[in-house]
């Protein structure tokens, strides 16, 4: 197992350096087969005491103050003119998730991350966005027509099963959030 970015995953699978991979987009031009595992919703990450954390409602793009928004590379993956404008007005851009979470935990601002990248913490909260289209697609990438060995096939099936559980967890968390904010 290796933890590498999506471009490196595509390259490793395409070059037969990995039996399969999980990447943040489908990279259709690579010739690989992409199977959608789940859509990971983007969340607004804010300090635990921030007004968004206690408002009990999903956040609209227009509600976010550019002066407190910490932009990151993920912002460019969300097709939203409002977010593009917000990121352009941001005074701070960080690319490292650990740095983003550290800045948020210390109260230096708020940011966006996919739900899977936002660990539970007493220092900050992950608040749903009102824009339900703001998701990251996680795809399982394989080479066309290739049969995997037994160990790789078993791991691939485990990945599929865990993905179903994650998707169910996202749906439950969204429902719980909606019920507590009503």
C-alpha positions in Angstrom: 0.0 0.0 0.0 1.2 3.5 -0.9 -0.3 6.9 0.0 0.3 9.0 -3.1 -1.6 11.7 -5.0 -4.2 10.9 -7.7 -1.8 11.6 -10.6 0.8 9.2 -9.2 -1.9 6.6 -8.6 -3.0 6.7 -12.2 0.7 6.4 -13.3 1.3 3.5 -11.0 -1.7 1.5 -12.1 -1.2 2.4 -15.8 2.5 1.3 -15.6 1.7 -2.0 -13.9 3.4 -0.8 -10.6 0.1 -1.3 -8.7 -2.7 -3.8 -9.2 -5.3 -1.2 -8.6 -5.6 2.3 -7.1 -8.0 4.8 -5.6 -7.9 8.3 -7.1 -9.8 11.5 -6.7 -10.9 11.6 -10.4 -11.4 9.1 -13.2 -8.5 10.1 -15.4 -10.4 8.6 -18.4 -7.6 9.6 -20.8 -5.3 7.1 -19.1 -7.1 4.1 -20.6 -7.8 2.7 -17.1 -11.2 1.5 -16.0 -12.7 3.8 -13.3 -15.4 2.5 -11.0 -17.0 5.0 -8.7 -16.5 4.0 -5.1 -18.2 6.9 -3.4 -18.8 10.6 -3.5 -17.0 12.3 -0.6 -18.8 15.5 0.3 -16.8 18.7 0.9 -17.3 20.2 4.4 -16.6 23.6 5.8 -14.0 23.1 8.5 -14.1 25.7 11.3 -13.1 26.1 14.9 -15.4 24.4 17.4 -16.7 27.8 18.7 -17.2 29.4 15.3 -20.8 30.6 14.5 -21.0 28.1 11.6 -20.2 25.3 14.1 -23.2 26.1 16.3 -25.7 27.5 13.7 -27.1 24.0 13.0 -27.5 24.5 9.3 -25.6 23.9 6.1 -23.3 26.8 5.0 -24.0 28.8 1.8 -21.1 30.0 -0.2 -22.3 33.6 0.2 -22.2 33.2 4.0 -18.4 32.7 4.0 -16.3 35.8 4.7 -13.3 35.8 2.3 -11.1 37.5 5.0 -11.4 34.3 7.2 -11.3 31.8 4.4 -8.2 29.7 3.9 -8.0 28.6 0.3 -6.4 25.3 -0.7 -5.7 23.3 -3.9 -8.9 21.4 -3.5 -11.0 24.5 -4.1 -10.2 24.3 -7.8 -11.9 20.9 -8.0 -15.3 22.3 -7.1 -17.2 23.7 -10.1 -18.7 26.8 -8.4 -18.3 30.4 -9.6 -19.0 31.5 -6.0 -16.2 29.4 -4.6 -13.8 30.5 -7.3 -14.4 34.1 -6.4 -14.1 33.3 -2.7 -10.8 31.5 -3.1 -9.5 34.4 -5.3 -10.3 36.9 -2.5 -8.7 34.8 0.2 -5.6 36.2 1.9 -4.1 32.8 2.6 -3.5 29.6 0.5 -2.3 26.4 2.1 -1.8 23.0 0.3 -1.0 20.7 3.2 -4.0 19.2 5.0 -2.1 19.0 8.4 -1.3 22.8 8.1 -4.9 23.6 7.1 -6.2 21.7 10.2 -3.6 23.3 12.4 -4.5 26.8 11.3 -8.2 26.2 11.7 -7.7 24.6 15.2 -5.8 27.7 16.3 -8.6 30.0 15.1 -6.8 31.5 12.1 -9.7 30.9 9.7 -12.0 28.3 8.1 -11.4 26.0 5.1 -12.9 23.3 2.9 -11.9 19.6 3.0 -13.5 16.4 1.8 -15.3 14.7 4.7 -12.8 11.8 4.7 -10.0 14.2 5.2 -11.6 15.9 8.2 -10.9 13.8 11.3 -13.0 14.2 14.4 -11.5 16.7 16.8 -12.6 18.8 19.8 -10.7 21.8 18.2 -12.8 22.1 15.1 -16.1 21.1 13.4 -17.0 19.8 9.9 -20.1 21.6 8.8 -22.0 20.5 5.7 -22.2 22.8 2.7 -25.6 23.8 1.2 -24.1 23.1 -2.2 -24.7 19.4 -2.5 -22.8 19.2 -5.7 -19.5 20.0 -3.9 -18.2 16.4 -3.7 -15.0 14.6 -4.5 -15.4 11.4 -6.6 -13.3 8.6 -5.4 -12.7 6.0 -8.1 -11.3 2.5 -8.1 -8.8 2.3 -11.0 -7.9 -0.9 -12.7 -6.3 -2.0 -16.0 -8.9 -3.1 -18.6 -9.3 -6.9 -19.0 -6.8 -7.8 -16.3 -7.5 -10.5 -13.7 -6.1 -9.8 -10.3 -4.3 -12.4 -8.1 -6.2 -13.7 -5.1 -4.6 -11.4 -2.5 -5.2 -8.3 -4.7 -8.7 -9.4 -5.5 -9.5 -9.9 -1.8 -8.1 -6.4 -1.0 -10.1 -4.9 -3.8 -13.3 -6.4 -2.5 -12.5 -5.1 1.0 -12.1 -1.6 -0.5 -15.5 -1.9 -2.1 -17.2 -3.0 1.1 -15.6 -0.2 3.2 -16.7 2.3 0.5 -20.3 1.2 0.9 -20.0 1.7 4.7 -18.4 5.2 4.3 -21.2 6.2 1.9 -23.8 5.0 4.4 -22.0 6.9 7.2 -22.1 10.2 5.1 -25.8 9.7 4.5 -26.5 9.1 8.2 -24.4 12.1 9.3 -26.2 14.4 6.9 -29.6 13.1 8.2 -28.5 13.6 11.8 -27.3 17.1 11.0 -30.6 18.0 9.3 -32.7 16.6 12.2 -30.7 18.4 14.9 -30.9 21.7 13.0 -34.7 21.5 12.5 
